[in-house]
Amino acid sequence: MKVPNSSREFSQVLSSFTNYERLQTFRYDQESFDLRRMEALAAALGNPHNHYPAVHVAGTKGKGCTCLMLEALLRAEGLAVGTYTSPHIEHLRERIRIGGKSISEDTFMRTVNSVLPITEPADGENASPTFFELLTAMAMLCFARAGVDIAIFEVGLGGRLDATNILSARWSAITSLGLEHTRLLGDTLTSIAREKAGILREETPLVTGDLPTEAREEIKRIATEKNTPWTVADPGSITRSSHGLIEIEGIPGPISAPAVRGPGLRADLAVAMSLYHAVLDHLDRTPDIDQLRDALENLRLPARVEIFPGPPLSCLDAAHTPESMASLRLALEEIEFPQPRALIFSLSSDKRREEVLAEAASISDEIIFTLADETRSIPPAELRDALGRGQVIEDPLEAIEHARHGGLNPIITGSFYLAGALRPHLRARSE
């Protein structure tokens, strides 16, 4: 295989690897998601994931935010932190972060040149790694080479069969549980909880958010079998004080955390705080409250109730489930996002269309359906017809400009693909 010379060339090479993020139908079983393939790839690299302690984060929603929050908190304590999240928003390198930043182009390509040559199938067998397995191996190697003190890994899909599950993580988390990817993970909260709990390890601390009763019972059963110490992060331990300020139980005075908007993100922060304390307890350290305050004041959460200045004011959020759409609505109410609004909306075909649309329709009277990704997105006209109102402007940039020219404050949501298409434009316009 020809080794690429840039991340752009590598993106083209990646198209030859199976990418379950872009396939609309596939089997979720131990043949398609074979951890032995990931274990072999890691072994060929010298098992880099064994060179540092790791935090492993699963969940239906909120896991990416929790990872970024925990990263900021641990970095504030002077720890060198590696963070692996997915999907990316603007560019592939976002998925692998060291020291709070996406890895450089040079680091990325050095890692590609180390990993790609060993991905050829052996003895003619069809054993090539998938797109996600390749990137996971790259993250593991990057963190080992950088000598991180701790690494944070976000699960890609489910947990039990996910490529990240070759980790012997020292801490695990399940941020939330809901009915997503039901065709793959099962159509009950119990079956989904069982898949997520596949990341639990014997006697390894677990932190969860406030889970539904059915899911909680299944997690309890598995945690008991594995003798897993379990902490439930109380979402009520973090409350809104006033605009941009929060209060955290056990920490005196209000804290500036402008990126933590709405009850959904506060619940994610509660999980991150519980993990933060668990890590510090293991290190026999006490929190540096001044540094914690600085970390939360400077925290950035791309495409999570992300506000761009106007006029008109714009909000970017990658909500794509009924639950995350409801969280977005509550956050917008809480921060008093101004009227009149226009929802710029696109949705992938594997989502719960009717439920997501119902929640989205409650955010704004004006809805513009657009096309984020030709292969994954539901046709905009189909969404409009399903809701029975709204208009179609297929080009996302035209959609947002149409809203602005009409004096409307755009709220862009429904898809990571849509967030990726419009975030560069929003950033450039606000600079």
VMD Tcl script that draws the C-alpha trace (Angstrom):
set ca {
  {0.00 0.00 0.00}
  {1.31 3.43 -0.95}
  {2.01 5.54 2.13}
  {0.29 8.95 1.84}
  {2.19 12.23 2.24}
  {-0.54 14.32 3.89}
  {-3.69 13.93 5.96}
  {-5.68 14.84 2.83}
  {-4.10 11.92 0.95}
  {-4.63 9.70 3.99}
  {-8.35 10.55 3.98}
  {-8.47 9.20 0.44}
  {-6.63 6.03 1.51}
  {-9.10 5.61 4.37}
  {-11.92 5.24 1.88}
  {-10.59 1.75 1.14}
  {-11.20 0.67 4.75}
  {-14.62 -0.40 6.01}
  {-16.19 2.63 7.66}
  {-19.23 1.79 9.78}
  {-19.78 5.50 10.43}
  {-20.85 5.89 6.81}
  {-22.47 2.54 6.05}
  {-26.25 2.58 6.39}
  {-26.60 -1.18 6.92}
  {-24.19 -3.66 8.45}
  {-24.11 -6.54 10.89}
  {-23.30 -5.91 14.53}
  {-21.70 -9.20 15.54}
  {-18.37 -10.66 16.59}
  {-17.41 -11.38 12.99}
  {-17.80 -7.79 11.80}
  {-16.57 -6.30 15.08}
  {-13.83 -8.79 15.90}
  {-11.68 -7.56 18.78}
  {-9.00 -10.10 17.84}
  {-8.31 -7.97 14.76}
  {-7.79 -4.91 16.96}
  {-5.69 -6.88 19.43}
  {-3.43 -8.10 16.61}
  {-2.99 -4.57 15.28}
  {-2.12 -3.26 18.75}
  {0.28 -6.15 19.34}
  {2.11 -5.38 16.09}
  {2.63 -1.85 17.43}
  {3.95 -3.11 20.78}
  {0.66 -2.77 22.68}
  {1.01 0.98 23.21}
  {-2.28 1.15 25.14}
  {-0.60 -0.63 28.05}
  {1.85 2.24 28.59}
  {-0.55 4.57 30.46}
  {-3.66 4.42 32.64}
  {-6.89 5.00 30.74}
  {-10.42 6.25 31.32}
  {-13.01 4.55 29.11}
  {-16.26 6.46 28.43}
  {-19.43 5.01 26.89}
  {-22.98 6.34 26.71}
  {-25.87 7.13 24.40}
  {-25.21 10.85 24.58}
  {-22.82 13.13 26.42}
  {-19.76 10.91 26.22}
  {-17.78 13.23 23.95}
  {-18.54 16.26 26.14}
  {-17.62 14.29 29.25}
  {-14.27 13.36 27.70}
  {-13.46 16.99 26.82}
  {-14.52 18.20 30.27}
  {-12.42 15.56 32.03}
  {-9.48 16.41 29.78}
  {-9.67 20.06 30.85}
  {-9.97 19.20 34.54}
  {-7.02 16.79 34.53}
  {-4.84 19.13 32.51}
  {-5.54 21.81 35.11}
  {-3.85 19.50 37.63}
  {-0.69 19.48 35.52}
  {-1.26 16.04 33.99}
  {-0.31 15.27 30.39}
  {-3.57 14.03 28.88}
  {-4.35 12.23 25.63}
  {-7.96 12.21 24.45}
  {-9.59 10.12 21.72}
  {-13.10 11.07 20.59}
  {-15.37 10.53 17.60}
  {-16.76 11.57 15.25}
  {-14.76 14.62 14.23}
  {-16.47 17.87 13.29}
  {-14.12 19.74 10.94}
  {-11.04 17.56 10.41}
  {-9.86 14.04 11.15}
  {-7.03 15.10 13.46}
  {-9.59 16.38 15.99}
  {-10.15 12.81 17.09}
  {-6.68 12.53 18.62}
  {-5.81 15.24 21.13}
  {-2.71 15.70 23.27}
  {-2.42 18.54 25.75}
  {-5.87 19.86 24.90}
  {-5.17 20.28 21.18}
  {-5.60 18.22 18.03}
  {-2.33 16.56 17.09}
  {-0.26 18.34 14.47}
  {-0.13 17.36 10.82}
  {3.45 16.13 11.31}
  {2.53 13.95 14.30}
  {-0.50 12.64 12.47}
  {1.51 11.63 9.40}
  {4.34 10.07 11.44}
  {1.72 7.91 13.13}
  {0.10 7.03 9.81}
  {3.49 5.93 8.47}
  {3.94 3.67 11.50}
  {0.49 2.09 11.46}
  {-0.53 1.86 7.81}
  {2.22 -0.56 6.63}
  {1.10 -3.24 9.11}
  {-2.56 -3.19 8.09}
  {-2.21 -5.45 5.03}
  {-4.10 -8.76 5.47}
  {-1.84 -11.69 6.31}
  {-1.75 -14.84 4.14}
  {-4.46 -13.54 1.86}
  {-7.03 -13.44 4.67}
  {-9.62 -10.70 4.80}
  {-8.29 -9.26 8.03}
  {-7.75 -5.59 7.26}
  {-8.72 -3.28 10.14}
  {-11.70 -0.99 9.80}
  {-11.53 2.80 9.54}
  {-12.27 3.14 13.26}
  {-9.83 0.42 14.30}
  {-7.04 2.10 12.35}
  {-7.68 5.49 13.99}
  {-7.99 3.87 17.42}
  {-4.60 2.21 16.98}
  {-3.14 5.53 15.87}
  {-4.46 7.23 19.01}
  {-3.04 4.52 21.25}
  {0.37 4.83 19.60}
  {0.34 8.65 19.67}
  {-0.34 8.71 23.40}
  {2.43 6.21 24.15}
  {4.95 8.16 22.09}
  {3.95 11.41 23.77}
  {4.37 9.86 27.21}
  {0.97 10.97 28.48}
  {0.18 10.56 32.16}
  {-3.36 9.43 31.39}
  {-5.53 8.81 28.32}
  {-9.27 9.24 27.84}
  {-11.00 7.07 25.24}
  {-14.53 7.58 23.98}
  {-16.35 4.45 22.82}
  {-17.36 4.59 19.16}
  {-20.42 2.30 19.15}
  {-21.94 0.31 22.00}
  {-19.05 -0.86 24.13}
  {-18.73 -4.65 24.23}
  {-17.48 -5.02 20.64}
  {-15.98 -1.56 20.20}
  {-12.34 -1.33 19.10}
  {-11.51 0.71 22.20}
  {-12.53 -2.26 24.36}
  {-9.10 -3.87 24.18}
  {-8.17 -1.32 26.85}
  {-7.57 -2.48 30.40}
  {-9.03 0.78 31.60}
  {-8.49 1.88 35.18}
  {-11.77 3.83 35.25}
  {-14.98 3.41 33.24}
  {-18.00 5.61 32.71}
  {-21.46 5.34 31.16}
  {-22.79 8.86 30.78}
  {-26.38 8.09 29.76}
  {-28.57 5.41 28.23}
  {-31.34 5.78 25.68}
  {-32.86 4.10 22.64}
  {-30.31 4.78 19.91}
  {-28.83 2.35 17.35}
  {-31.63 -0.04 18.35}
  {-31.22 -2.13 15.18}
  {-27.67 -2.90 16.32}
  {-27.67 -2.77 20.11}
  {-31.20 -4.01 20.80}
  {-34.56 -2.31 21.17}
  {-34.78 -2.25 24.97}
  {-32.89 -0.25 27.56}
  {-31.80 -3.54 29.13}
  {-30.14 -4.81 25.95}
  {-28.47 -1.45 25.29}
  {-27.25 -1.28 28.90}
  {-25.76 -4.76 28.49}
  {-23.81 -3.65 25.42}
  {-22.55 -0.46 27.09}
  {-21.58 -2.40 30.23}
  {-19.30 -4.54 28.09}
  {-16.56 -2.04 28.96}
  {-16.71 -2.86 32.70}
  {-13.65 -4.57 34.16}
  {-13.25 -6.63 37.31}
  {-12.95 -4.38 40.38}
  {-12.48 -1.30 38.19}
  {-14.36 1.83 39.33}
  {-17.43 2.81 37.30}
  {-19.12 6.21 37.16}
  {-22.53 6.63 35.55}
  {-24.98 9.41 35.02}
  {-28.54 9.21 36.30}
  {-29.80 6.25 34.25}
  {-33.37 5.03 33.59}
  {-34.53 2.35 36.05}
  {-34.51 -0.50 33.51}
  {-30.96 0.30 32.42}
  {-29.79 0.89 35.96}
  {-30.93 -2.59 37.04}
  {-28.94 -4.25 34.25}
  {-25.84 -2.18 35.03}
  {-26.22 -3.10 38.70}
  {-26.40 -6.82 37.85}
  {-23.25 -6.71 35.72}
  {-21.36 -4.46 38.15}
  {-22.16 -6.86 40.98}
  {-20.90 -9.83 38.95}
  {-17.63 -8.01 38.30}
  {-17.32 -6.60 41.82}
  {-17.20 -3.14 40.25}
  {-17.29 -0.12 42.59}
  {-20.06 2.09 41.21}
  {-20.64 5.82 41.68}
  {-23.73 7.56 40.32}
  {-22.93 11.17 39.48}
  {-25.71 13.35 40.84}
  {-26.79 15.86 38.16}
  {-28.19 18.00 40.98}
  {-24.66 18.48 42.35}
  {-24.09 21.15 39.69}
  {-26.60 23.96 39.41}
  {-26.94 27.15 37.44}
  {-26.18 30.26 39.46}
  {-26.75 32.95 36.84}
  {-25.85 33.57 33.21}
  {-22.52 31.83 32.56}
  {-22.08 30.84 36.21}
  {-22.56 27.48 37.92}
  {-22.25 26.15 41.44}
  {-20.60 22.81 42.16}
  {-21.36 20.98 45.38}
  {-18.36 21.10 47.70}
  {-16.69 24.06 45.98}
  {-17.28 27.51 47.48}
  {-18.80 30.30 45.42}
  {-20.02 30.47 41.82}
  {-17.76 29.32 38.99}
  {-17.59 30.84 35.54}
  {-18.31 28.10 32.98}
  {-19.75 29.81 29.90}
  {-19.55 26.66 27.74}
  {-21.64 24.59 30.17}
  {-25.07 25.66 28.93}
  {-28.20 23.85 30.04}
  {-29.02 20.88 32.29}
  {-27.69 18.32 29.80}
  {-24.16 19.70 29.84}
  {-24.29 20.13 33.61}
  {-25.15 16.42 33.90}
  {-22.14 15.60 31.71}
  {-19.96 17.78 33.93}
  {-21.21 15.89 36.99}
  {-19.91 12.64 35.45}
  {-16.61 14.32 34.51}
  {-16.23 15.69 38.05}
  {-16.78 12.22 39.56}
  {-14.12 10.76 37.26}
  {-11.79 13.67 38.07}
  {-12.08 12.98 41.80}
  {-11.58 9.23 41.22}
  {-8.36 9.87 39.30}
  {-7.06 12.33 41.90}
  {-7.89 9.90 44.72}
  {-5.86 7.23 42.92}
  {-2.96 9.68 42.63}
  {-3.38 10.70 46.28}
  {-3.89 14.33 45.27}
  {-6.38 16.98 46.26}
  {-8.04 19.26 43.69}
  {-6.47 22.63 42.95}
  {-9.63 24.74 43.09}
  {-8.09 27.80 41.45}
  {-6.89 25.71 38.52}
  {-10.28 23.99 38.31}
  {-11.96 27.38 38.02}
  {-9.60 28.41 35.23}
  {-10.21 25.13 33.40}
  {-13.98 25.55 33.41}
  {-13.82 29.22 32.47}
  {-11.70 28.36 29.41}
  {-13.49 25.13 28.48}
  {-14.63 24.90 24.85}
  {-17.19 22.38 23.60}
  {-17.44 22.55 19.80}
  {-20.95 21.96 18.43}
  {-22.46 21.57 21.89}
  {-24.81 24.53 22.43}
  {-21.97 26.55 20.89}
  {-22.85 30.22 20.48}
  {-21.40 32.45 17.76}
  {-21.82 36.24 18.08}
  {-23.97 38.19 15.68}
  {-25.92 39.90 14.64}
  {-27.70 37.65 14.21}
  {-26.68 35.31 17.02}
  {-26.09 31.69 15.93}
  {-26.16 28.41 17.85}
  {-24.48 25.21 16.68}
  {-25.36 21.88 18.28}
  {-24.92 18.34 16.99}
  {-28.03 17.00 18.75}
  {-29.45 14.05 16.82}
  {-31.58 12.08 19.29}
  {-34.90 13.05 20.90}
  {-33.15 13.30 24.26}
  {-30.33 15.53 23.03}
  {-32.80 17.69 21.08}
  {-34.82 18.15 24.28}
  {-31.61 19.11 26.10}
  {-30.87 21.68 23.41}
  {-34.36 23.16 23.77}
  {-33.93 23.50 27.55}
  {-30.49 25.07 27.13}
  {-31.81 27.63 24.64}
  {-34.63 28.53 27.02}
  {-32.18 28.85 29.90}
  {-29.78 31.18 28.08}
  {-32.73 33.07 26.56}
  {-31.57 32.56 23.00}
  {-33.36 35.33 21.12}
  {-36.39 35.20 18.89}
  {-37.14 35.13 16.03}
  {-35.34 31.89 15.28}
  {-34.78 29.58 12.33}
  {-33.85 25.95 12.80}
  {-31.36 24.81 10.14}
  {-31.89 21.05 10.25}
  {-30.54 17.83 8.75}
  {-30.86 14.28 10.06}
  {-29.10 11.02 9.26}
  {-31.19 8.11 8.05}
  {-30.50 5.83 11.03}
  {-32.09 8.18 13.58}
  {-35.54 8.12 15.23}
  {-37.02 10.51 12.72}
  {-40.51 11.15 14.09}
  {-39.37 11.65 17.69}
  {-36.43 13.87 16.75}
  {-38.64 15.97 14.46}
  {-41.23 16.46 17.18}
  {-38.59 17.78 19.58}
  {-36.94 19.92 16.89}
  {-40.27 21.50 15.95}
  {-40.69 22.75 19.52}
  {-37.49 24.81 19.27}
  {-38.53 27.11 16.44}
  {-41.59 27.92 14.35}
  {-39.37 28.45 11.30}
  {-37.56 25.32 10.07}
  {-35.26 25.08 7.06}
  {-34.44 21.52 6.02}
  {-31.05 21.12 4.38}
  {-28.71 18.37 3.17}
  {-25.61 17.71 5.27}
  {-24.37 14.52 3.62}
  {-25.70 12.99 0.41}
  {-25.02 9.39 1.46}
  {-26.28 9.51 5.07}
  {-28.83 12.33 5.32}
  {-32.58 11.89 4.93}
  {-33.70 13.94 1.90}
  {-34.80 17.38 3.15}
  {-38.12 17.24 1.29}
  {-38.89 13.95 3.02}
  {-38.32 15.54 6.43}
  {-40.46 18.54 5.51}
  {-43.29 16.29 4.38}
  {-43.03 14.17 7.53}
  {-43.35 17.26 9.74}
  {-45.92 18.95 7.52}
  {-44.25 22.35 7.53}
  {-40.97 24.13 6.87}
  {-39.03 24.83 3.71}
  {-36.23 23.09 1.83}
  {-32.89 24.71 0.97}
  {-30.50 21.88 0.20}
  {-27.25 23.86 0.39}
  {-26.41 24.46 4.09}
  {-24.65 27.79 3.44}
  {-27.61 29.06 1.44}
  {-29.92 27.92 4.23}
  {-28.09 29.86 6.92}
  {-27.79 32.98 4.74}
  {-31.51 32.80 3.96}
  {-32.24 32.80 7.70}
  {-29.93 35.75 8.33}
  {-31.37 37.82 5.52}
  {-34.79 37.22 7.01}
  {-33.64 38.63 10.35}
  {-33.75 35.21 12.03}
  {-31.26 33.82 14.57}
  {-30.04 30.46 13.18}
  {-29.95 27.31 15.28}
  {-28.02 24.63 13.37}
  {-28.67 21.10 14.58}
  {-29.53 17.48 13.80}
  {-26.19 16.11 12.60}
  {-22.44 16.10 13.17}
  {-22.14 16.26 9.38}
  {-24.13 19.51 9.31}
  {-22.05 20.90 12.18}
  {-18.89 20.08 10.25}
  {-20.21 21.74 7.11}
  {-21.12 25.02 8.81}
  {-18.75 25.46 11.75}
  {-15.84 26.80 9.63}
  {-18.21 29.39 8.17}
  {-19.50 30.38 11.62}
  {-15.98 30.67 13.02}
  {-14.76 32.79 10.11}
  {-17.75 35.08 10.35}
  {-17.28 35.67 14.08}
  {-13.55 36.43 13.90}
}
mol new
graphics top color blue
foreach p $ca { graphics top sphere $p radius 0.5 }
foreach p [lrange $ca 0 end-1] q [lrange $ca 1 end] { graphics top cylinder $p $q radius 0.2 }
display resetview
